[in-house]
Amino acid sequence: MDRTVLINNARSLTQGNLGIPLLLLVVLAMVTLPMPPFLLDVFFTFNIALSIVVLLVAIYALRPLDFAVFPTVLLAATLLRLALNVASTRVVLLYGHEGTGAAGKVIQAFGDVVVGGNYIVGVIVFMILLIINFVVVTKGAGRISEVSARFTLDAMPGKQMAIDADLNAGLISQDEARERRADVTQEADFYGAMDGASKFVRGDAVAGILILVINLFGGFGIGMLQHSLSFDQAVQFYALLTIGDGLVAQIPSLLLSTAAAVMVTRANSSEAMGQQVFRQMFASPRALYVSAAILTIMGVVPGMPHFAFLSLAAVAVGIGWYINYRDRQSALEQQESEALPEQAQEDTQEEAKELGWDDVMPVDMLGLEVGYRLIPMVDKMQGGQLLSRIKGVRKKMSQELGFLVPSVHIRDNLDLLPGAYRITMMGVIVGEAEVYPDRELAIDPGQVFGKVEGIAVKDPAFGLDAIWIEKSQKERAQTLGYTVVDASTVVATHINKVLQSHAHELLGHEEVQQLLDMLTEKSPKLVEELVPKKLSISVLLKVLQNLLMEQVPLKDFRTIMESLAEAINRTQDPLALTAAVRMSLARLIVQTVNGSGDDMPVITLDPQLEQMLLSSMQQRQQGEDGLVLEPGMAERLQKSLSQAAQNQEMKGQPSILLVSAPIRPLLAKFVRYGEQQIHVLSYQEIPENKNVTIVATVGGQNG
């Protein structure tokens, strides 16, 4: 039991649970309680060792965030050093009259050995170290910390937007984006803490001066007045002890100040500091050769120390020759590797690493490839608006369709023209065009009152006549009746059109399962009894795709599932199930097509043609070969439907073709490939409160 308690206590101590309280107790003890010289030696040695360790960790850190706890360590080391100063001051003033060994061996060694027992030399050395620490290292590190903290805080919004841009473009995952955001926050916190920690170092240097002065004058007074020492003895004892104490504290302070300066001057890199310095300073032997020549010239001047200058010149030449030799060897190895047959290199790579599923790149469900001139459009740092436009399109489409539209992965493609872009779906091109980022597109809506100069094109989304104009002509074009949009809006509108046309291809098993999971939270019994006992997810997916293909949204998913639960007992055919769902969604379909008005203008088929199509459908259901539409009749029907739709469009009314329920899917597929947008409804899909008005009849002998 006792052993378990000891192990737990040791573990808590090593994990830092008791380390900080113990450190505070030690600091308080050194400040308030008398300390024997032996403990002073131990703590002074520990302080020097801690400073050396901190400096080496700062040097070997690849980036500042690898040693993010440095400001806290700096504060703790400063408090420890100041507490040691208080403890050593007490010992020096109490027992300094006994000799230079009264305050411990470490202070005595620094007073006797380091400055040779000469207190004047000691004062000069101490002041030089203080000037180096206070004026040079600490002041420079503090200024760099202040500037770095300011610049890091100013750059935070830009870095966050860059991370969002990479995430929206699919270049990084959610976890990578989360890690990069955490790094940005930690970097700002680190430099802010370093800005404050540099003040500790600066204050420590000031405290060193004051402690030195207090110890000197206090020691002289105590030695001569209380212990009846002569002036020479008081100076010899107390001055050497004070100088030794100051040097013992000032050297670790200089090491920590240097570590702080190293941390704030480091740049993020994947190399250690030594490798980075050697690679950047000695990348080319030219600087070494020139330095060797200058040293040689200075070495041959009469009166100069020839050995020192000429030996250093020889070392510089030797290092330069080694770098040159290493570069030549690397070039030869590279040439030899390039001379190998390509097949041999591929075989070597295959032997080194077997192929895996990671080597198979999955295709993006939705992709946008852009030429290099369009890259600023997708970069928020350069003021690009395309990412936010695409996000808005996805949000709007998801709300309209009733399921989450997948994200659009954006990448550059150097094979495209500089201003071209390409929209892909499952790796297949579904739309492409060319835009001009420095211009705006003036679209002709059908009636304009003049012409504008520019590059005549077709609007990529709707095929309307359009002109790429200079931005200075925007107001004039709008005055003439043109609809003027920027390049980002053109691309976003094109993507919106493609999403509307291919919405059924974006819905897969995963999206259907997510819809079912959302419905389970509100209607668990409905989902439990229907899927997968009576209705498989594959059949449900086909029904939902049929609805989306005919521009029926899935927002009312509960009604869809309830109608399927009623119809699944009669049929398993996806087309029949789709028809049943459409009847349940009749009000939503009609409102989407015709609005909320009571009057509903429709186009109907010639009775003879409709009867012929019904007979043909019955023959096909019975397994007989029945001709649905001969080519000539199909062409005439297409023309008459197109003409009727144009007339409706001129009136500002929707184009609705009203037919019998059995032939509705056939005609919906028939009109889908036409130029005009025509909605095909069955008689059963018309709500009772609508006033149906027949505005045209098509498909007759004269129609």
C-alpha positions as CSV (number, residue, x, y, z in Angstrom):
1,M,0.0,0.0,0.0
2,D,2.8,2.4,0.9
3,R,4.6,1.5,-2.3
4,T,1.5,2.3,-4.3
5,V,1.1,5.7,-2.6
6,L,4.8,6.5,-3.3
7,I,4.4,5.5,-7.0
8,N,1.3,7.7,-7.3
9,N,3.0,10.6,-5.7
10,A,6.1,10.3,-7.9
11,R,3.8,10.1,-10.9
12,S,1.9,13.2,-9.9
13,L,5.2,15.0,-9.4
14,T,6.6,14.0,-12.8
15,Q,3.3,15.0,-14.5
16,G,3.5,18.5,-13.1
17,N,0.7,18.2,-10.6
18,L,3.0,19.0,-7.7
19,G,5.9,20.5,-9.6
20,I,4.6,24.1,-9.7
21,P,3.5,24.2,-6.0
22,L,6.9,22.8,-5.0
23,L,8.7,25.4,-7.1
24,L,6.7,28.2,-5.4
25,L,7.5,26.8,-2.0
26,V,11.2,26.6,-2.8
27,V,11.1,30.3,-4.0
28,L,9.3,31.4,-0.9
29,A,11.7,29.4,1.3
30,M,14.8,31.0,-0.4
31,V,13.3,34.5,0.1
32,T,12.3,34.1,3.7
33,L,14.4,31.4,5.3
34,P,18.2,31.4,5.9
35,M,20.0,29.0,3.5
36,P,23.3,27.2,4.1
37,P,26.1,27.8,1.6
38,F,25.9,24.1,0.4
39,L,22.2,24.6,-0.8
40,L,23.2,27.8,-2.4
41,D,25.9,26.0,-4.4
42,V,23.3,23.4,-5.5
43,F,20.7,25.9,-6.5
44,F,23.2,28.1,-8.4
45,T,24.4,25.1,-10.3
46,F,20.9,24.1,-11.0
47,N,20.1,27.6,-12.3
48,I,23.1,27.5,-14.7
49,A,22.2,24.0,-15.9
50,L,18.5,25.1,-16.4
51,S,19.6,28.1,-18.5
52,I,21.9,25.9,-20.7
53,V,19.1,23.4,-21.2
54,V,16.6,26.1,-22.2
55,L,19.1,27.7,-24.6
56,L,19.8,24.3,-26.3
57,V,16.1,23.5,-26.5
58,A,15.5,26.8,-28.2
59,I,18.3,26.2,-30.7
60,Y,17.1,22.7,-31.6
61,A,13.4,23.6,-31.9
62,L,12.3,23.6,-35.6
63,R,9.8,26.3,-35.1
64,P,8.7,28.6,-32.2
65,L,5.5,26.6,-31.5
66,D,7.6,23.5,-30.7
67,F,8.7,25.3,-27.5
68,A,5.4,27.2,-26.8
69,V,5.9,26.8,-23.1
70,F,9.1,29.0,-23.3
71,P,7.5,32.2,-21.9
72,T,6.3,30.3,-18.8
73,V,9.7,28.6,-18.3
74,L,11.3,32.1,-18.7
75,L,9.1,33.5,-16.0
76,A,9.9,30.5,-13.6
77,A,13.6,30.8,-14.3
78,T,13.5,34.6,-13.6
79,L,11.7,34.1,-10.3
80,L,14.2,31.4,-9.3
81,R,17.1,33.6,-10.1
82,L,15.7,36.6,-8.2
83,A,15.0,34.3,-5.2
84,L,18.6,33.1,-5.3
85,N,19.8,36.7,-5.4
86,V,17.8,37.4,-2.2
87,A,19.1,34.3,-0.5
88,S,22.7,34.9,-1.5
89,T,22.5,38.6,-0.5
90,R,21.3,37.5,3.0
91,V,24.3,35.1,3.3
92,V,26.8,37.6,2.0
93,L,25.7,40.4,4.3
94,L,25.5,38.0,7.3
95,Y,28.7,36.1,6.9
96,G,30.8,38.1,4.4
97,H,33.2,39.2,7.2
98,E,34.4,35.6,7.5
99,G,36.0,35.6,4.1
100,T,35.3,35.0,0.4
101,G,34.2,31.4,1.1
102,A,31.3,32.4,3.4
103,A,28.6,32.3,0.6
104,G,29.6,28.9,-0.9
105,K,32.0,27.5,-3.4
106,V,30.2,28.7,-6.5
107,I,30.2,32.4,-5.6
108,Q,33.8,32.1,-4.4
109,A,34.9,30.5,-7.7
110,F,33.3,33.2,-9.7
111,G,34.9,35.8,-7.5
112,D,38.4,34.3,-7.4
113,V,38.8,32.3,-10.6
114,V,36.6,34.1,-13.2
115,V,37.9,37.6,-12.4
116,G,41.2,36.6,-10.9
117,G,40.4,37.9,-7.4
118,N,40.4,41.5,-8.6
119,Y,37.2,43.2,-7.6
120,I,37.8,46.1,-10.0
121,V,38.1,43.7,-12.9
122,G,35.0,41.9,-11.6
123,V,33.0,45.1,-11.6
124,I,34.1,45.9,-15.2
125,V,33.3,42.3,-16.4
126,F,29.9,42.5,-14.6
127,M,29.1,45.8,-16.2
128,I,30.1,44.5,-19.7
129,L,27.9,41.5,-19.3
130,L,25.1,43.7,-18.1
131,I,25.4,46.0,-21.0
132,I,25.5,43.1,-23.5
133,N,22.4,41.6,-21.8
134,F,20.4,44.8,-21.2
135,V,21.3,47.0,-24.2
136,V,21.9,44.5,-27.0
137,V,20.2,41.1,-26.4
138,T,17.3,42.0,-24.2
139,K,16.4,45.2,-26.0
140,G,16.6,43.6,-29.5
141,A,14.6,40.5,-28.4
142,G,12.0,42.7,-26.8
143,R,11.6,44.8,-29.9
144,I,11.3,41.7,-32.2
145,S,8.8,40.2,-29.8
146,E,6.7,43.4,-29.9
147,V,6.7,43.6,-33.7
148,S,6.2,39.9,-34.1
149,A,3.2,40.0,-31.8
150,R,1.7,42.9,-33.7
151,F,2.2,41.4,-37.1
152,T,0.9,38.0,-36.0
153,L,-2.3,39.5,-34.7
154,D,-2.8,41.6,-37.8
155,A,-2.2,38.5,-40.0
156,M,-4.7,36.3,-38.1
157,P,-7.8,37.1,-40.2
158,G,-5.9,36.5,-43.4
159,K,-4.5,33.2,-42.2
160,Q,-8.0,32.1,-41.1
161,M,-9.4,33.0,-44.5
162,A,-6.6,31.1,-46.3
163,I,-7.4,28.0,-44.2
164,D,-11.1,28.4,-45.1
165,A,-10.2,28.8,-48.8
166,D,-8.1,25.6,-48.7
167,L,-10.9,23.8,-47.0
168,N,-13.6,24.9,-49.4
169,A,-11.3,24.0,-52.3
170,G,-10.8,20.5,-51.0
171,L,-7.1,20.9,-50.5
172,I,-7.2,20.0,-46.8
173,S,-9.5,18.0,-44.6
174,Q,-11.6,19.2,-41.7
175,D,-9.0,17.8,-39.2
176,E,-6.1,19.5,-41.0
177,A,-8.1,22.8,-41.0
178,R,-8.8,22.4,-37.3
179,E,-5.1,21.8,-36.6
180,R,-4.0,24.8,-38.7
181,R,-6.5,27.1,-37.0
182,A,-5.1,25.9,-33.6
183,D,-1.6,26.6,-34.8
184,V,-2.6,30.1,-35.8
185,T,-4.2,30.7,-32.4
186,Q,-1.2,29.3,-30.6
187,E,1.2,31.4,-32.7
188,A,-0.6,34.6,-31.7
189,D,-0.7,33.5,-28.0
190,F,3.0,32.6,-28.1
191,Y,4.2,35.9,-29.6
192,G,1.9,37.9,-27.3
193,A,3.3,36.0,-24.3
194,M,6.9,36.5,-25.6
195,D,6.2,40.3,-25.8
196,G,5.4,40.2,-22.1
197,A,8.1,37.7,-21.1
198,S,10.8,40.0,-22.6
199,K,9.8,42.6,-20.0
200,F,10.7,40.0,-17.3
201,V,14.2,39.7,-18.8
202,R,14.6,43.4,-19.0
203,G,13.4,43.9,-15.4
204,D,15.8,41.2,-14.3
205,A,18.8,43.1,-15.8
206,V,17.7,46.2,-14.0
207,A,17.3,44.2,-10.7
208,G,20.9,42.9,-11.2
209,I,22.3,46.5,-11.2
210,L,20.3,47.5,-8.1
211,I,21.3,44.3,-6.2
212,L,25.0,44.8,-7.0
213,V,24.9,48.4,-5.7
214,I,22.9,47.4,-2.6
215,N,25.3,44.5,-1.8
216,L,28.4,46.7,-2.2
217,F,27.4,49.6,0.0
218,G,25.5,47.4,2.5
219,G,28.5,45.1,2.8
220,F,30.9,48.0,3.3
221,G,28.7,49.4,6.0
222,I,28.2,46.1,7.8
223,G,31.8,45.1,7.6
224,M,33.3,48.3,8.9
225,L,30.6,49.3,11.4
226,Q,29.4,46.0,12.8
227,H,32.5,43.7,12.4
228,S,35.2,46.4,12.7
229,L,36.9,45.5,9.4
230,S,39.2,47.9,7.8
231,F,38.2,49.5,4.5
232,D,40.6,47.3,2.5
233,Q,39.3,44.1,4.2
234,A,35.7,45.1,3.7
235,V,36.4,45.9,0.0
236,Q,38.3,42.6,-0.5
237,F,35.6,40.4,1.2
238,Y,32.3,42.0,0.2
239,A,33.3,43.3,-3.2
240,L,34.5,39.9,-4.4
241,L,31.5,38.2,-2.9
242,T,29.1,40.7,-4.5
243,I,30.8,40.4,-7.9
244,G,30.8,36.6,-7.7
245,D,27.1,36.7,-6.7
246,G,26.3,39.1,-9.6
247,L,28.2,37.0,-12.2
248,V,26.6,33.8,-11.0
249,A,23.2,35.4,-11.6
250,Q,24.1,37.4,-14.7
251,I,25.5,34.5,-16.8
252,P,22.2,32.4,-16.6
253,S,20.3,35.7,-17.3
254,L,22.4,36.2,-20.4
255,L,21.8,32.6,-21.5
256,L,18.0,33.0,-21.1
257,S,18.0,36.3,-22.9
258,T,19.9,34.7,-25.8
259,A,17.4,31.8,-25.8
260,A,14.5,34.4,-26.0
261,A,16.2,36.2,-28.9
262,V,16.7,32.9,-30.7
263,M,13.1,31.9,-30.3
264,V,11.7,35.2,-31.6
265,T,14.1,35.4,-34.5
266,R,13.5,31.8,-35.7
267,A,11.4,31.2,-38.8
268,N,9.2,28.1,-39.2
269,S,11.2,25.4,-40.9
270,S,11.5,21.7,-41.1
271,E,15.3,21.9,-40.4
272,A,17.3,22.2,-37.2
273,M,19.0,25.6,-36.6
274,G,22.5,24.2,-37.3
275,Q,21.4,22.6,-40.6
276,Q,19.6,25.8,-41.6
277,V,22.6,28.1,-40.9
278,F,25.0,25.8,-42.7
279,R,22.8,25.3,-45.7
280,Q,22.1,29.0,-46.1
281,M,25.5,30.5,-45.2
282,F,27.6,27.9,-47.0
283,A,25.4,27.1,-50.0
284,S,27.9,28.6,-52.4
285,P,31.7,28.5,-51.9
286,R,32.2,31.9,-53.5
287,A,31.8,33.8,-50.2
288,L,34.4,31.6,-48.6
289,Y,36.9,32.0,-51.4
290,V,36.5,35.8,-51.3
291,S,36.8,35.8,-47.5
292,A,40.0,33.7,-47.8
293,A,41.5,36.1,-50.3
294,I,40.8,39.1,-47.9
295,L,42.3,37.2,-44.9
296,T,45.4,36.3,-46.9
297,I,45.9,40.0,-47.9
298,M,45.5,41.1,-44.3
299,G,47.9,38.3,-43.1
300,V,50.8,39.3,-45.4
301,V,50.7,42.9,-44.2
302,P,53.8,43.6,-42.0
303,G,53.0,43.7,-38.3
304,M,49.8,41.6,-38.6
305,P,49.6,38.2,-36.8
306,H,50.4,36.1,-39.9
307,F,49.6,32.7,-38.3
308,A,46.1,33.6,-37.3
309,F,45.0,35.3,-40.5
310,L,46.7,32.8,-42.9
311,S,45.5,29.7,-41.0
312,L,41.9,31.0,-41.1
313,A,42.3,31.7,-44.8
314,A,43.4,28.1,-45.3
315,V,40.4,26.8,-43.3
316,A,38.0,29.0,-45.5
317,V,39.6,27.6,-48.7
318,G,39.3,24.1,-47.4
319,I,35.6,24.4,-46.5
320,G,34.9,26.1,-49.9
321,W,36.7,23.2,-51.7
322,Y,34.6,20.7,-49.8
323,I,31.4,22.4,-50.6
324,N,32.4,22.6,-54.3
325,Y,33.3,18.9,-54.3
326,R,30.1,17.9,-52.6
327,D,28.0,19.9,-55.2
328,R,29.9,18.2,-58.1
329,Q,29.3,14.8,-56.6
330,S,25.6,15.5,-56.2
331,A,25.4,16.7,-59.8
332,L,27.1,13.5,-61.0
333,E,24.7,11.3,-59.0
334,Q,21.7,13.2,-60.4
335,Q,22.9,12.8,-64.0
336,E,23.5,9.1,-63.4
337,S,20.0,8.7,-62.0
338,E,18.5,10.6,-65.0
339,A,20.4,8.5,-67.4
340,L,18.7,5.3,-66.1
341,P,15.9,4.0,-68.3
342,E,12.5,5.2,-67.2
343,Q,11.3,1.6,-67.0
344,A,14.1,0.7,-64.7
345,Q,13.2,3.6,-62.4
346,E,9.6,2.5,-62.4
347,D,10.6,-1.0,-61.5
348,T,12.8,0.3,-58.7
349,Q,10.0,2.4,-57.3
350,E,7.6,-0.6,-57.5
351,E,10.0,-2.8,-55.7
352,A,10.5,-0.2,-53.0
353,K,6.8,0.3,-52.5
354,E,3.9,-1.9,-53.5
355,L,0.8,-0.3,-54.9
356,G,-2.1,0.2,-52.5
357,W,-5.6,1.7,-52.5
358,D,-4.0,5.0,-51.5
359,D,-2.5,5.2,-55.0
360,V,-6.0,5.2,-56.5
361,M,-7.2,8.7,-56.6
362,P,-11.0,9.0,-56.0
363,V,-12.9,11.3,-58.4
364,D,-14.6,14.4,-57.0
365,M,-18.3,14.4,-57.1
366,L,-18.3,18.0,-58.0
367,G,-15.2,19.8,-59.3
368,L,-14.2,23.1,-60.7
369,E,-11.0,23.4,-62.7
370,V,-9.7,26.9,-63.5
371,G,-7.0,28.4,-65.6
372,Y,-4.1,30.3,-64.0
373,R,-5.7,33.7,-64.7
374,L,-8.8,32.7,-62.6
375,I,-6.8,31.7,-59.5
376,P,-7.2,35.2,-57.9
377,M,-11.0,34.7,-58.2
378,V,-10.8,31.7,-55.7
379,D,-8.3,33.3,-53.4
380,K,-9.9,35.4,-50.6
381,M,-6.5,36.9,-49.8
382,Q,-6.6,38.5,-53.2
383,G,-10.2,39.7,-52.9
384,G,-11.7,36.7,-54.8
385,Q,-15.5,36.3,-54.3
386,L,-16.0,33.0,-56.1
387,L,-15.7,30.8,-53.0
388,S,-18.4,32.7,-51.1
389,R,-20.6,32.8,-54.2
390,I,-20.3,29.0,-54.6
391,K,-21.1,28.5,-50.9
392,G,-24.2,30.6,-51.3
393,V,-25.2,28.6,-54.4
394,R,-24.8,25.3,-52.4
395,K,-26.8,26.7,-49.5
396,K,-29.6,27.8,-51.7
397,M,-29.7,24.6,-53.8
398,S,-29.7,22.5,-50.6
399,Q,-32.6,24.4,-49.2
400,E,-34.6,24.1,-52.5
401,L,-33.8,20.4,-53.2
402,G,-34.1,19.1,-49.7
403,F,-30.7,17.4,-49.3
404,L,-27.2,18.6,-48.8
405,V,-25.4,19.4,-52.0
406,P,-21.8,18.2,-51.9
407,S,-19.0,20.6,-51.8
408,V,-17.2,21.8,-55.0
409,H,-13.5,20.9,-55.1
410,I,-11.6,23.7,-56.8
411,R,-8.1,23.1,-58.4
412,D,-6.0,24.9,-61.0
413,N,-5.4,23.2,-64.4
414,L,-2.5,24.5,-66.5
415,D,-3.9,22.6,-69.5
416,L,-6.8,25.0,-69.8
417,L,-6.7,28.4,-71.4
418,P,-5.7,31.1,-68.9
419,G,-9.3,32.4,-68.5
420,A,-11.1,29.1,-69.0
421,Y,-12.9,27.0,-66.4
422,R,-14.4,23.5,-66.4
423,I,-17.2,22.0,-64.3
424,T,-16.9,18.3,-63.7
425,M,-19.2,15.7,-62.1
426,M,-17.8,12.3,-61.2
427,G,-14.7,13.2,-63.3
428,V,-16.9,14.0,-66.4
429,I,-17.1,17.4,-67.9
430,V,-20.6,18.8,-67.7
431,G,-19.9,22.5,-68.4
432,E,-17.0,24.7,-69.5
433,A,-16.6,28.3,-70.7
434,E,-14.1,31.2,-70.8
435,V,-14.4,34.3,-68.7
436,Y,-12.4,37.5,-68.3
437,P,-11.7,38.5,-64.7
438,D,-10.8,42.1,-65.5
439,R,-14.1,42.6,-67.4
440,E,-17.9,42.3,-66.7
441,L,-20.5,40.4,-68.7
442,A,-23.4,42.4,-70.1
443,I,-26.2,40.0,-70.8
444,D,-28.9,40.8,-73.3
445,P,-32.3,39.9,-71.6
446,G,-34.2,40.2,-74.9
447,Q,-34.7,43.9,-75.2
448,V,-31.9,46.5,-75.1
449,F,-31.8,50.1,-76.4
450,G,-28.3,50.2,-77.8
451,K,-25.0,48.5,-78.3
452,V,-21.8,48.4,-76.2
453,E,-18.3,47.6,-77.3
454,G,-16.7,44.4,-76.1
455,I,-16.2,40.7,-76.8
456,A,-19.4,39.1,-78.0
457,V,-20.1,35.7,-76.4
458,K,-23.0,33.5,-75.2
459,D,-23.9,33.4,-71.6
460,P,-22.6,30.0,-70.4
461,A,-25.5,29.3,-68.1
462,F,-28.6,30.1,-70.3
463,G,-27.1,30.6,-73.8
464,L,-28.2,34.3,-74.1
465,D,-26.3,36.8,-76.1
466,A,-23.8,38.6,-74.0
467,I,-20.8,40.9,-74.3
468,W,-17.7,41.1,-72.1
469,I,-17.3,44.9,-71.5
470,E,-14.8,47.0,-69.7
471,K,-15.7,47.8,-66.1
472,S,-15.9,51.5,-66.9
473,Q,-18.8,50.8,-69.3
474,K,-21.0,49.1,-66.6
475,E,-23.3,52.0,-65.9
476,R,-23.8,52.7,-69.6
477,A,-24.7,49.1,-70.2
478,Q,-27.2,49.0,-67.4
479,T,-28.8,52.2,-68.7
480,L,-29.2,50.5,-72.1
481,G,-31.0,47.6,-70.5
482,Y,-28.2,45.0,-70.2
483,T,-27.9,42.8,-67.1
484,V,-24.3,43.3,-66.0
485,V,-22.5,40.7,-63.7
486,D,-18.9,40.1,-62.8
487,A,-16.9,37.0,-63.7
488,S,-17.4,35.3,-60.3
489,T,-21.2,35.6,-60.7
490,V,-21.0,34.1,-64.2
491,V,-19.2,31.1,-62.9
492,A,-21.4,30.7,-59.9
493,T,-24.6,31.0,-62.0
494,H,-23.2,28.4,-64.4
495,I,-22.5,26.0,-61.5
496,N,-26.1,26.7,-60.2
497,K,-27.5,25.8,-63.6
498,V,-25.5,22.6,-63.8
499,L,-26.6,21.6,-60.3
500,Q,-30.2,22.1,-61.2
501,S,-29.9,20.0,-64.4
502,H,-27.9,17.2,-62.7
503,A,-29.5,17.2,-59.2
504,H,-30.6,13.6,-59.5
505,E,-27.0,12.5,-60.1
506,L,-25.9,14.1,-56.8
507,L,-28.2,12.0,-54.7
508,G,-26.7,8.7,-53.6
509,H,-27.1,6.0,-51.0
510,E,-25.3,8.0,-48.4
511,E,-27.5,11.1,-48.9
512,V,-30.7,8.9,-48.7
513,Q,-29.5,7.3,-45.5
514,Q,-28.9,10.8,-44.0
515,L,-32.5,11.8,-45.0
516,L,-33.8,8.6,-43.3
517,D,-31.7,9.4,-40.2
518,M,-33.2,12.9,-40.0
519,L,-36.8,11.5,-40.4
520,T,-36.1,8.8,-37.8
521,E,-35.7,11.5,-35.1
522,K,-39.3,12.8,-35.8
523,S,-41.1,9.7,-37.2
524,P,-39.2,6.6,-36.0
525,K,-42.1,4.2,-36.5
526,L,-42.6,5.3,-40.2
527,V,-39.0,4.6,-41.1
528,E,-38.8,1.4,-39.0
529,E,-41.8,-0.2,-40.7
530,L,-40.9,0.8,-44.2
531,V,-37.1,0.6,-44.6
532,P,-35.7,-2.0,-45.2
533,K,-38.6,-4.4,-44.5
534,K,-40.9,-3.3,-47.4
535,L,-38.8,-0.8,-49.3
536,S,-35.1,-1.2,-50.0
537,I,-32.8,1.8,-50.1
538,S,-32.0,1.2,-53.7
539,V,-35.6,1.4,-54.8
540,L,-36.1,4.5,-52.6
541,L,-33.0,6.1,-54.2
542,K,-34.5,5.4,-57.7
543,V,-37.8,7.0,-56.7
544,L,-36.1,10.1,-55.3
545,Q,-33.9,10.4,-58.3
546,N,-36.9,10.3,-60.6
547,L,-38.5,13.1,-58.6
548,L,-35.3,15.2,-58.8
549,M,-35.0,14.5,-62.5
550,E,-38.5,16.2,-63.0
551,Q,-37.5,19.1,-60.7
552,V,-39.6,17.9,-57.7
553,P,-37.9,18.9,-54.5
554,L,-37.5,16.5,-51.6
555,K,-38.2,19.0,-48.8
556,D,-41.4,17.3,-47.7
557,F,-39.7,14.0,-47.1
558,R,-42.2,12.8,-44.6
559,T,-45.1,13.0,-47.1
560,I,-42.9,11.2,-49.6
561,M,-42.3,8.3,-47.2
562,E,-46.0,8.2,-46.2
563,S,-47.1,7.9,-49.8
564,L,-44.6,5.2,-50.4
565,A,-45.7,3.3,-47.3
566,E,-49.3,3.3,-48.8
567,A,-48.2,2.4,-52.4
568,I,-45.6,-0.2,-51.6
569,N,-48.3,-2.8,-50.9
570,R,-49.6,-2.4,-54.5
571,T,-46.4,-2.3,-56.6
572,Q,-42.6,-2.4,-56.4
573,D,-42.1,-0.6,-59.7
574,P,-40.1,2.7,-59.2
575,L,-42.1,4.5,-61.9
576,A,-45.4,3.5,-60.3
577,L,-44.1,4.5,-56.9
578,T,-42.9,7.9,-58.3
579,A,-46.4,8.5,-59.8
580,A,-47.9,7.8,-56.4
581,V,-45.5,10.2,-54.7
582,R,-46.2,12.9,-57.2
583,M,-50.0,12.6,-56.5
584,S,-49.3,13.1,-52.8
585,L,-47.1,16.2,-53.6
586,A,-49.5,17.6,-56.1
587,R,-50.0,20.9,-54.3
588,L,-46.2,21.4,-53.9
589,I,-45.6,20.5,-57.5
590,V,-48.3,22.9,-58.8
591,Q,-47.1,25.7,-56.6
592,T,-43.5,25.2,-57.7
593,V,-44.6,25.4,-61.4
594,N,-47.6,27.8,-61.4
595,G,-47.2,29.8,-58.2
596,S,-50.1,30.3,-55.7
597,G,-52.6,31.7,-58.2
598,D,-56.0,30.0,-58.8
599,D,-55.9,30.2,-62.6
600,M,-53.7,27.5,-64.3
601,P,-53.1,27.7,-68.0
602,V,-52.3,24.4,-69.6
603,I,-51.4,22.8,-72.9
604,T,-53.1,19.5,-73.9
605,L,-52.6,16.9,-76.5
606,D,-54.9,16.2,-79.4
607,P,-57.4,13.6,-78.2
608,Q,-56.5,11.2,-81.1
609,L,-52.8,11.4,-80.4
610,E,-53.3,10.9,-76.7
611,Q,-55.5,7.9,-77.3
612,M,-52.9,6.4,-79.6
613,L,-50.2,6.9,-77.0
614,L,-52.4,5.2,-74.4
615,S,-53.0,2.2,-76.7
616,S,-49.3,2.0,-77.4
617,M,-48.5,2.0,-73.7
618,Q,-51.0,-0.8,-73.0
619,Q,-49.4,-2.9,-75.8
620,R,-46.0,-2.4,-74.3
621,Q,-47.2,-3.4,-70.9
622,Q,-48.7,-6.6,-72.4
623,G,-45.3,-7.4,-74.0
624,E,-46.3,-6.6,-77.6
625,D,-44.3,-4.4,-79.9
626,G,-46.0,-1.1,-80.0
627,L,-44.7,2.0,-81.7
628,V,-44.9,5.0,-79.4
629,L,-44.1,7.8,-81.8
630,E,-42.9,7.6,-85.4
631,P,-40.1,10.1,-86.2
632,G,-42.2,12.4,-88.3
633,M,-44.9,12.7,-85.7
634,A,-42.3,13.2,-82.9
635,E,-40.7,16.0,-84.9
636,R,-44.1,17.7,-85.4
637,L,-45.0,17.3,-81.8
638,Q,-41.7,18.8,-80.7
639,K,-42.1,21.8,-82.9
640,S,-45.7,22.4,-81.8
641,L,-44.7,22.1,-78.1
642,S,-41.8,24.5,-78.6
643,Q,-44.1,27.0,-80.3
644,A,-46.7,26.8,-77.5
645,A,-44.0,27.1,-74.9
646,Q,-42.7,30.3,-76.6
647,N,-46.1,31.8,-76.6
648,Q,-46.5,31.1,-72.9
649,E,-43.1,32.6,-72.2
650,M,-44.1,35.7,-74.1
651,K,-47.2,36.0,-71.9
652,G,-45.1,35.5,-68.8
653,Q,-46.9,32.2,-68.0
654,P,-45.5,28.8,-67.3
655,S,-45.6,26.0,-69.9
656,I,-47.6,23.1,-68.5
657,L,-48.5,20.1,-70.6
658,L,-51.5,18.2,-69.1
659,V,-51.9,14.6,-70.1
660,S,-53.2,11.2,-68.8
661,A,-51.4,9.6,-66.0
662,P,-50.1,6.5,-67.9
663,I,-48.3,8.5,-70.6
664,R,-47.0,11.3,-68.3
665,P,-43.6,9.7,-67.6
666,L,-43.1,9.0,-71.4
667,L,-43.9,12.6,-72.4
668,A,-41.9,14.0,-69.4
669,K,-38.8,12.2,-70.8
670,F,-39.7,13.4,-74.3
671,V,-39.8,17.1,-73.5
672,R,-36.8,16.9,-71.2
673,Y,-34.4,17.0,-74.3
674,G,-36.1,20.0,-75.9
675,E,-35.0,23.6,-75.9
676,Q,-38.0,24.9,-74.0
677,Q,-38.7,24.1,-70.3
678,I,-42.1,22.4,-70.2
679,H,-43.6,20.8,-67.1
680,V,-45.6,17.7,-67.7
681,L,-48.5,17.0,-65.2
682,S,-51.2,14.4,-65.1
683,Y,-54.9,15.1,-64.5
684,Q,-54.7,13.4,-61.1
685,E,-52.0,15.9,-60.0
686,I,-54.2,19.0,-60.4
687,P,-55.7,20.2,-57.1
688,E,-59.4,20.7,-57.0
689,N,-59.1,24.5,-56.2
690,K,-57.3,25.3,-59.5
691,N,-59.1,26.8,-62.5
692,V,-57.7,24.9,-65.5
693,T,-57.7,26.9,-68.8
694,I,-56.6,25.2,-72.0
695,V,-54.5,27.7,-73.9
696,A,-53.3,25.3,-76.7
697,T,-53.8,21.8,-78.1
698,V,-50.8,20.2,-79.8
699,G,-50.2,17.0,-81.8
700,G,-53.1,17.2,-84.2
701,Q,-52.9,16.9,-87.9
702,N,-52.4,20.7,-88.2
703,G,-50.6,21.3,-84.9
